[in-house]
Amino acid sequence: MVEGLIGKKIGMSQIFDEKGNIIPMTVIKAGPCTIIQKKTEEKDGYSALQLGLVEEKGMKQPPKPVQGHFKKAGVPPVKILREFRFGRGEEIKEGDQILVDIFQEGEKVHITGTSKGKGFASVIKRWGFRGGKTSHGSMFHRAPGSIGASAFPSRVVKGKKMPGHMGHRKTTVRNLTVVQTDKENNLLIVKGNVPGARNEYLLVKKANFDIHAPAEKRQVPEEKKIPAEDKRLEEKKLEDRKPEEKEPEEKKQVVEEEKKAAEEKKSEQRNSKEKKKE
């Protein structure tokens, strides 16, 4: 089982649940992806799969080194290559295709993309500064204000929030729920929004991916089966832990008499207090 796929954002839509609430959805064209190269710890120092997104329009006039890289896998050159982890002990070969059916409905995924670029933005839009008064006499409206100290340290501190380029950064949205998968059209529908504009390339990864777990256990965890002999031993241990000696009936009677005596004392004290008040 592979950790994820390369996809492309198609757009957003919405559906209504049973109570009539609107739920936003994002439609992603996930795959088909072809395994271009299988990296191993012996040769490359780590284990991963290099996947390429198969599109209608492939790479135009690729250089010769790139052509040789794709010829080894027997695949035509593609535009985008990304690496993903995969489960150990699984038979995966170069040239195999991975489809959207690796994801299941209700599964959690992490989606990485490039956010929309907003251009050069002020501190009010970029960082949420309050700004100054909007009245006519105020000479401080949307300026950032003081940016550093005068005597010490006599410089602007690193990381100061200032105007600058906003957006167009690598962003990851975590724990989105898979609503539906369409294997025929290679579509993946996810609940919520995803970074980037339309036709933006995305990386869709499984949230709880385990390299060492086999594929069957990763999808549906199996219950541990305990043999009958072990169950009998456990029951015997529990019986041994229970106290064999039970409290005799005489001790129970003594406890009950003490409780009655304490209740009688309390009642006598209440009566004496009421007589004093009278």
C-alpha positions in Angstrom: 0.0 0.0 0.0 1.3 3.5 -1.0 1.0 6.5 1.3 -0.7 8.7 -1.2 -1.2 10.1 -4.7 -0.6 13.2 -6.8 -3.8 15.1 -7.6 -5.2 18.2 -9.3 -7.8 20.5 -7.8 -11.0 20.7 -10.0 -13.2 22.9 -7.9 -15.6 23.1 -5.0 -19.2 22.0 -4.5 -21.7 21.4 -1.7 -24.2 18.9 -0.5 -27.0 18.8 2.1 -27.0 16.4 5.0 -30.1 14.8 6.6 -30.8 17.9 8.8 -30.5 20.3 5.8 -27.1 21.7 6.7 -24.8 22.7 3.8 -21.5 20.8 3.8 -18.7 22.2 1.5 -16.8 19.7 -0.6 -13.7 19.7 -2.8 -13.4 17.6 -5.9 -9.9 16.4 -6.7 -8.7 14.4 -9.7 -6.3 12.0 -7.9 -4.2 9.9 -10.2 -3.7 7.7 -12.1 -0.1 7.7 -10.9 2.7 5.5 -12.3 5.7 4.2 -10.3 8.7 5.7 -12.1 11.4 4.6 -9.6 11.6 2.4 -6.5 14.2 3.7 -4.1 15.7 1.3 -1.5 17.8 1.8 1.6 20.7 -0.3 0.2 21.1 1.9 -3.0 19.6 5.3 -2.1 19.8 5.3 1.7 16.0 5.4 2.2 12.9 3.6 0.9 10.4 5.5 -1.2 8.4 5.4 -4.4 8.7 8.0 -7.1 5.3 8.6 -8.6 4.4 10.5 -11.8 1.0 11.9 -12.5 -0.3 10.7 -15.9 -2.0 13.6 -17.8 -3.4 14.1 -21.3 -0.6 16.5 -22.2 2.7 15.1 -21.1 6.2 16.8 -21.1 7.2 18.4 -24.4 10.7 17.8 -25.6 12.2 16.3 -22.5 16.1 16.4 -22.2 18.0 13.2 -22.9 18.8 12.4 -19.2 15.1 12.6 -18.4 14.2 10.4 -21.3 16.6 7.7 -20.0 15.1 7.9 -16.5 11.6 7.2 -17.9 12.8 4.5 -20.3 13.9 2.4 -17.4 10.3 2.2 -16.1 8.9 1.9 -19.6 6.7 5.0 -19.1 6.4 8.2 -21.3 7.8 11.4 -19.6 5.4 13.2 -17.2 5.5 16.8 -15.8 5.4 16.1 -12.1 7.3 13.6 -10.0 6.9 13.2 -6.2 8.0 10.7 -3.6 5.8 8.7 -1.2 6.4 6.1 1.4 5.1 2.5 1.0 4.5 -0.5 3.2 7.4 -2.8 3.7 7.2 -6.4 2.5 4.8 -5.5 -0.4 5.6 -6.5 -4.0 5.7 -3.2 -6.0 7.4 -2.9 -9.4 8.3 0.1 -11.6 5.7 0.8 -14.2 2.7 -0.3 -11.9 -0.2 2.1 -11.7 -1.8 3.3 -8.5 -5.4 4.5 -8.6 -7.7 6.4 -6.3 -9.1 3.2 -4.8 -6.3 3.2 -2.2 -8.5 5.7 -0.3 -11.7 4.6 1.5 -14.8 6.5 2.5 -14.5 8.0 6.0 -10.7 7.9 5.9 -8.7 10.9 7.1 -6.2 12.5 4.7 -3.6 15.3 4.7 -3.6 17.5 1.6 -0.6 19.7 0.7 -0.7 22.4 -2.0 0.4 26.0 -2.8 -1.9 28.7 -1.4 -3.3 31.5 -3.6 -1.0 34.5 -4.0 -2.3 37.8 -2.7 0.6 40.0 -3.9 2.1 42.7 -1.7 -0.1 43.3 1.3 -0.1 45.6 4.2 0.1 44.6 7.9 -3.7 45.0 8.3 -4.4 42.4 5.6 -1.4 40.2 6.1 -1.2 40.1 9.9 -4.5 41.4 11.1 -3.2 44.7 12.7 -5.9 47.0 14.0 -4.6 50.2 12.5 -5.2 53.8 13.8 -8.2 56.0 13.9 -10.1 56.8 10.6 -11.0 60.3 11.7 -9.7 63.3 9.6 -7.3 64.6 12.2 -5.5 61.3 12.8 -2.3 61.0 10.8 -2.0 57.3 11.6 -4.4 55.1 9.6 -2.9 51.9 8.1 0.8 52.3 8.9 2.6 49.5 10.8 4.0 51.8 13.5 7.3 51.5 15.3 9.4 48.6 14.1 12.4 48.6 16.5 14.2 50.1 19.5 16.6 53.1 19.4 19.4 52.5 21.9 19.3 48.7 22.3 19.5 46.6 20.2 19.5 49.4 17.6 18.1 47.1 14.9 14.9 45.5 13.7 14.4 42.1 15.4 14.2 39.1 13.1 10.7 37.9 12.4 9.1 41.3 12.8 5.6 41.4 11.2 5.8 43.9 8.4 4.2 44.4 4.9 5.3 42.0 2.2 4.4 39.3 -0.2 1.3 37.4 1.0 0.3 33.9 0.1 1.8 31.5 -2.6 3.3 29.3 0.1 3.3 25.5 0.7 0.3 24.8 2.9 -1.0 21.5 4.4 -4.6 21.0 5.6 -4.8 18.0 8.0 -7.4 15.4 8.8 -9.9 16.0 6.0 -12.5 13.3 5.6 -12.9 11.3 2.4 -16.6 11.5 1.3 -16.5 9.5 -2.0 -14.2 8.0 -4.5 -14.8 7.4 -8.2 -12.4 4.9 -9.7 -13.7 5.2 -13.3 -13.1 9.0 -13.5 -10.2 9.1 -10.9 -12.1 11.5 -8.7 -11.7 12.0 -4.9 -14.3 14.1 -3.0 -13.1 15.5 0.3 -15.1 17.4 3.0 -13.8 21.0 3.4 -11.6 23.3 1.5 -8.1 22.7 0.0 -5.2 25.2 -0.5 -4.7 26.6 -4.0 -6.7 27.7 -7.0 -8.3 25.5 -9.7 -6.0 23.2 -11.6 -3.4 23.4 -8.7 -1.4 20.3 -8.1 -1.9 18.6 -4.7 -0.4 15.8 -2.7 -3.0 13.6 -0.9 -1.6 11.5 1.9 -3.1 9.0 4.4 -3.3 10.5 7.9 -2.5 7.3 9.8 -0.1 5.5 7.5 2.1 2.9 9.0 5.1 1.5 7.0 5.5 -1.6 9.1 1.9 -2.7 9.2 0.6 -5.0 6.4 -2.1 -3.9 4.0 -4.9 -6.0 5.6 -4.2 -4.7 9.1 -3.9 -1.1 7.9 -7.4 -1.2 6.4 -9.3 -3.3 9.0 -7.6 -4.0 12.3 -8.0 -7.6 13.3 -9.1 -8.6 16.8 -6.6 -10.6 18.9 -7.7 -14.3 19.3 -7.0 -15.9 22.7 -6.9 -19.7 22.8 -9.1 -21.6 25.2 -6.3 -22.8 27.4 -5.1 -19.2 28.0 -8.6 -18.2 28.9 -8.8 -20.9 31.6 -5.5 -19.8 33.1 -6.7 -16.2 33.3 -9.9 -17.3 35.0 -8.0 -19.3 37.6 -5.7 -16.3 38.3 -8.7 -14.1 38.9 -10.3 -16.7 41.3 -7.0 -17.0 43.3 -7.0 -13.2 43.7 -10.5 -13.2 45.3 -10.4 -13.4 49.1 -11.5 -16.9 50.3 -12.4 -15.9 53.8 -15.8 -14.1 54.2 -16.8 -11.9 57.1 -18.6 -13.9 59.8 -22.1 -13.0 60.7 -21.1 -11.9 64.2 -19.0 -9.0 62.8 -21.9 -7.9 60.7 -24.2 -7.7 63.7 -21.6 -5.7 65.7 -21.3 -3.2 62.9 -25.1 -2.8 62.7 -25.4 -2.2 66.4 -22.7 0.5 66.3 -24.6 2.2 63.5 -27.8 2.2 65.5 -26.1 3.5 68.6 -24.6 6.4 66.6 -28.0 7.3 65.2 -29.6 7.3 68.7 -26.9 9.7 70.0 -27.6 12.1 67.1 -31.3 12.0 67.8 -30.8 12.7 71.5 -28.6 15.7 70.7 -31.2 17.2 68.4 -33.9 16.8 71.1 -31.8 18.5 73.7 -31.1 21.4 71.4 -34.8 21.9 70.7 -35.6 21.9 74.4 -33.0 24.6 75.2 -34.5 26.8 72.5 -38.0 26.5 74.0 
